[in-house]
């Protein structure tokens, strides 16, 4: 095994396979160590602040716009100018850092490609490091792949790369510094930045990032301070790094302007991360007996609280000269059923048409086969303009009550309950086997959609309104009885892999236990 030279106090327990030494260089790891030592204390303080806020919400507190930052919301300011490579983002494709996916996404015809070390990626050590290798090769246009008799290589015209590191709550357990695990997000960010920022700038783009799972403007401030130090360390002008923040927690929705403000020199706008947002709403009000959301399929972007959130994000971004990017429909092409495929494609078209007409500057897709149809909807509204910043939406006036108007509450169906159980087991099983992005029932599932399924089951058991439409109360015993039946269905589709039995057990524990696990990926990560 290759021996690495490591910074003082750092240990790596992951296997060092051939090629890994080109990413895990002493200089790159020194940047990881420096950023970790400088900012780990603040990361832990912010995670502790999250936990304190959970206690207050569990006790009945409701989020509201912050009084202490009112001057930011009423002030006259704009984010720094957007670089040329990020001005046109009508369609962004997203997917994990697996080699074939990387090539196909770059070649997809999308304006941008968000490559994902987070929700659509299972963070096994090999995925994290081989993902860095794949991006290193792609940026230098040396990436290629021979698979099943096919050759994959990059086209002349490729999408602009944006990288999503892991969220603040996730550690990298294979790397310790001074005896403690380091932040997964800092690890992903620092390795990528060190190796690629200058190469990207030389090729007419730059180091661009998507920041997930933030819950407050103070968490955005932490990222901003990391950017400032990292740019100094590797000799980049301040403001070179640009970051788009996913607004995917209910608490962050009340701090959108403040988040843009904290990152204003480094901001590339906001994205409406819808699936994690729905999960966050369930999670934050999980102990409220009167809180209840209907079947997952019934909670859409036209639901009152989702509509309010989407319009507020749009208005906030354009007021501050920032891109507003729509979230991802989970629909994907259905190759073997033309009728179902037509319905799925119409769903995508409707989703992107609504975003474009509202004023969004772009939106996400999860599959190359959706790029063309989505692009048509944005081009129909934007023409040859790169964005719609001039669409200021003075008609939108979102109040706290609008963001907290959780409808629809019904119906909850047995089919909907079984669907959640089935998706939960299937996704957890795939994740444990190293795959974080899984087509299930003709939808692309990642950690965010699986979180909704898991959280809904837990919450329905506890909600006073958690009744099936035939009147039966959803109970832990009902869920336990359905789990083996749904496990059998999963195995018929996915095969009898050993991870599915374990996934069923984990799903049962997580959906019926007294305490609610903050993220399903935290206990799962200890198993891989």
N, C-alpha and C positions, 0 to 999 in steps of 0.2 A: 504493500500500500504506500502511496506517495506520502512523504513527510512534509507537512506544511510548517513554515516559519510563522509563528503566531505572536501578536502583540502580548506584552506582559499582562498576566492575569486572565487571558482568554483560553478557553478549552473548547474543542469541537469533538463531539461524540459521533457525528454522522460519518458514514463511509466516504472516503475520498477516492472517487472513481477517476479513471483517466479523463483528463480535461478539466476536472473540477479545480485543479490547482491554478488554472488560468483565470478563474473567477475569484477564488479565495486567496488572492495575493496578499502579501504582508501589508502593502500600501492600502489596498481596499479595506482590509480588515482593521487597519489602524483608524480609518475614517469611521467605520462602524463603532469601534471602541471609544473614540473621542466623543462622538455624538451620544452614545449610550451613557457614558459617564456624566456628560453635561446635562442630560435631560431625563434620565430614568427616574430621578426623584420626583420631578414634576408629573411624569406619566402616572406614577403610583398615587400621587396626591389627587390627580383628576379622576382616576378610577375609584378612589375612596369617596370623592365628591359625588360620583354617580351613585354609589351605594347609599350614601346619605339621602340623596334625592329620592331614590326608590322607597326608602322608609317613609319619607314625607308623602309621597304619592299613595303608598299603601295605606297611609293614615287618612287619606281623603283630600289632600291638597290637589288643586288643579293648576296646570301650567298657565302662564300669562306672559304678555310682553313685559320686558324688564323695565322697571322705573329708572334704574340707575344708568341705563344706556339710551334713554329717550333722546338725548342730544345727538347721538349717532343716527338714529332713525329720522330725525327732523333736519339734520345737517345737510349742507350742499357739498357733496363730494362724489367722485367717480373712481373706479378702479383704474390702474395704469393701463395704457393702450395694449390691445391684444396683438400678439405677433402675427405676421402674415399667415404662417402655417396653421393657425388656429382660428382664422376669421370665418372660414366656411366649414361648418360641421353639420350639414343637413341630415346626413345619416352616419351614425357611429355604430360599428359592429363590436361586439364584445365576446370574449371567450377565454378559456384557460391557456396557459403558456406551453401547451403540448406542441411539438414541432410541426406536424401537419396542419393543425389548427392555425398556428402562427402564419404559415405561408398562405393558406386559403383566406384568412382574414385580411392580410395585407393586399391580396389580389382581388378582393370581393367587389371592388367598385365603390365601397363606402368612402366617405371623406376622411374619417378617422377610425382608428382601431384601438379600443381599450383592451389591452392585454392584462390578464387578471391573475394576480397572486393571491386573490382573496376568495370571494364567495363561489366562483365557478371552478375553483381549484382545490383539490384535497391537498393540504400542506405537508405531505410526506416529504422527507428530506430531498429525495431524488427529484420530485416535481419542482421544488424551489430552486435547486442549483441547475438542473438541466434547463429550466425555464430561463434562467439568466443567460446560459450559454446560447439558447435559441435566439434570444433578443440581441445578444452581442453579434451573432452571425448575421441576423436579419438586417441590422442597422448597417453593417458593412457589405451587405448584399452577397454574402458567401453562403447563405443558408440554402440547403437542398435536401431532398429526401427521396429514397427509392422505397416504395411500399406496394406490395401486391401487384408487382409488374408495372406500376405507374411511377412516373418521375414528377416531382414537385419542385418548382423553383419560382423566384419572384418575377412578376411582370415588370416592365419598364415603369409603369405608373402604379404607385402603391399608396395606401392610406397613410395618414399622419399618425404616428404612434403616441399613445397616451398610456401610462403604466399605473395600475392600481396595486399599491402595496397593502399589506394586511392592516386591519383596524387596531386601535389603541389597546383593545382587550386581549389581543393574541400575542403570546410569547413565541420565540423560536427556541424550542427546548433542546435542540442539538448544539446550541452555542451558549456558553456561560461566560460571564465576565465578573471577575472577583467573586466567583462562587454562586452568582445568580443568573437566571435566564435573562436573555436580552429581549427587547421588543421586536416582534416579527416585522412590524412596519418599518422601524428604523433599519433593520437588517436588509429588507427588500429594497428600500429606497436608496440606502447608501451604496450598496453594491452596484445597483443599476447606474446611479449618478456617476460614481467614480469612473466606471469603465466606458460610459457612453455619452456623457454630456457634451464633451468637446467634439466628438465625432458627429453627433447629431447637429450641432451648430455649424460645423464645416459643410454639412450636407443640406443646409437651408431650413432646418427645423430647430428643435431644442429639447431640453429635458422637461417633458410635460407629464403631469400626474393627475390621477383621480384619487380623492381622499374619502374613505368610507367611514360609516358608523359613528360620526361625531355627534355629540349630544349637547355641545355648548360652544360659544365663541371663545372660551378660554382654551378649549381643545384645539380650535383653529389657530389661536395665538401660539400654542406650542409648536404646531407644524411650521408656522411662519418663522419662529425663532430658529428652528432646525434648518430651514432653508437658508437663512442669513448666515449661520455658522458654516454650513456645508459649502456654500458658494465661496466664502472666504477661504476655506481650507483648500479647495481645488482650483482657486483662481478664476472664478467666474464673476462677471459683473453682477451686482445686486439687481434682482428682478428678472434674471435669466430664467430661473425656474418658474413655471406656470402650473397652477393647480386648480382643477375643478372639484368642487365639493359636492358630494352626494348628500342631499337632504333626505335622510331615510330614518330619522327618528322624530317623534312628535315634539320632543323638547327642542331640537334644532330648528323646527319649523317656526318657533316663536323667536328665534335669534338669527334669521337669515341675513338681515342687513348687517348685524354685528359680525357675522362670520365673513361676509364679503369685506367688511371694513378691516378686520384683523389681517386678512390676506391681500389687502388692496394692491400692494406692489407685485404680488405674485399670483393674483387671481385670474382664472380663466372662466369664471362663472359658477353656476349651480346646476345640478341635475336633479330631477324629481324621481328619486329611487323608490318607486312605488311599493315593491314587494316587502322590502325591509321596513318601509314606513307603516304598512298595515300591521306587520308583526310587532313593531314598536308600540303601536296603539293598544294592541291586545296585551302586550307585556306590561306596559306602564299602568294599565287599569285592571290588571288581572284579578285583584282582590275586591273590586267593586261588584257587589252582587247584582247591581242593576245594569252593569255593562254587558253587552252581548252583541256579537256580529253574526249575521246570517252565514249560510254556506259560503265557503271561500269563493266559489264561482260567481256568487251574487254581489260580491264587494268589488266594484269596478271604479274606473276613473270618473264616472258620472255620479257615484255615491256622494252625498252632500259634503262629508268631511274631506274626501279625496279631491273633489272639485275645488273646494275652498283652498286647499293646500297647493294645488297645481296653479291656480290663478294668482295666488299670493307670490309664489316663487317667480312666476313670469313677470309680474309687475315690479317686484323687488329688483330683479336682474336688470331689466331695461332702464329703470330709474337710475341705476348706477353704471350704465355702460357695459354691462356684463352679459355674456351669452347665457341663454336659458335653454337647457337641453332636456327634452322629454325622456321619460323612463322607458322601460322595455316591456312590450307585450310578450307574454310567454309563448305565444302561438308560434308554430314552426310548420314548414311544408310537410304534407302527408303524401308520400310518394305513391302508395299502393291503393289509394282511395280517392278518385277524382272528385267525388261529391263532398267528402269531408275536407279535402284540400281547398276546394272553392270557398267553403264556409270559413276556413282558417285564414285564407288570403283576404277575404272580405273583412274579417276582423282586424287584420293588420292595417288594411287600407283605412278603415274607419278610425282606428286609433291614431294613425299618423295624420290623417286629414283633420281630426279634431285639434291635435297639437299645433299643426301648421296654421290653421284658421285662428286659433286662440292667439297666436303670436310667437310661439316657440321657434327657436332658431334651428332646431334639429331634434332628432330622437334616436333611440337605440333599437337595434335588432340583434337577435341571437344566432342568426343563420344567414350564410351568404345568399341563399335563395330568396331572401326577403328584401335585399338591398334595392333592387330595381323598382319594385312596387312602392316601397317607402320613399325612395328618391323622387318618384313621380309626384307624390302628394306634396312634398315640400317645394319642388320646382313649380308646381301649379300655383302656389301662393307667392313664393319669393321671386319667381322668374330667375334672372341672372344675379340677383342681389345675394351677398353672402349671408346676410342676417336680417332681422326685423327689429333692430334696436329702436327704430322710430315708433314702433307700436307700444305706446306707453300705458295703455289701459287705465285711464283715469276713472272709468266706470267701475273698476274693481275696488271694493271696500270690505276687506276681510277682517272680521272681529274674532276675538278669542273663542266666542261661542260657536262661530262657524267651523273653526278647526276642531272643535270638540263635539260636533253634531254627528254622533256615531250612528248612522243608518246605512243599510237596512239591518234590522234586528231579526227579521224572519224572511224566508223559512230556514229552519234547520231540518234537514232531511236525513233519513237513515243512509241514503245513497251518499250524501255529503259527508256524513261522519265516516262511513266506510272509505270514501275517497281519501280523506285526510290520513286515516290509518294506513291505507295501502301506499300512498305516496311517501309517507314518513318512513315506513319499513324499507321500501324500494330504494329511496334516496340514501338513507343511512347505510344500507348494505353496500351500495356502490361507493360511497365516500370512504368507508372502512377499507374497501379494496383499492383505493387510490384514485377514484374518479369523482370529481366534484361537479360535473355538469352532465346531466342525464336526461334524455328524452323519455318521459313517462306519460302514457295516455295522450300522446300527441301534443304535449307541452314540454318546453325546456325547463327543467327543474334545476335550481341551484340551492345553496344553503338558505337563501332568503325565502324562497317559496316553501321549502321544507319546514322552515321555522313557523310559518303561518299555520301549516297543517298540525304541527305538534302543539303550538300554543293554543289554537282553537279548541282542540280536544280537552286540554287541561282546563281551559277557562269555561267551556260549556258544562263540564262536570260541576263546577263551583258556582256558576251564575244562576240566580233565581229565575232567569229567563231561558236557561239552557234546556229547553224542551223540544223534542222532535215534533214535527207538524201533526203527528197522530196523537200527541199528548204525553207520550212517555218522556220521563226525565232522563237526560243523559247522565249515566253514572259510571263510576270506575269499573263496576262489575260488568256492565254492558260492553265497555271498551275492551276489558280483558277477554270477554267471550268472543269478540269479533277479531281479535288480533291473530289467533291461529288460522282462522278462515281467510283473512286477507294475506297472511304469510304464504299460504298455499297458492293463492292467486298470483302473488309476486313471483314465486318460484316457477310457475307455469310459463311466465313471460321471460324472466331473467335467468333461469337456470337455478340449480340447487347449490349455489356457492355457500361456503361455510359462514360468510359474513352476514347472510340474511337472517339466520337464526339468532345471531348475536344482536343484529339490528332490531329484531322484533322484541327481544328482551329489553334493550335500551329504550325503545319507544314506549314500551309498557311502563317502565320505571319513570320515564320523564313525563308521561302524560297522566299518570295516576298518583305520583308521590305528593306528599303534603307541600314540599317546597318546590318552587319553580326555578329550574336551571336558567341562568341569565342568557346563555347561548348554548345551543346543542353542540356546537363545535368544540367547546371547552372540555367537557368530559370525553368526547370522542377523540380529541387530539392525544389524550393520554394512552389511547389504545393502538395508535398506529406507529 
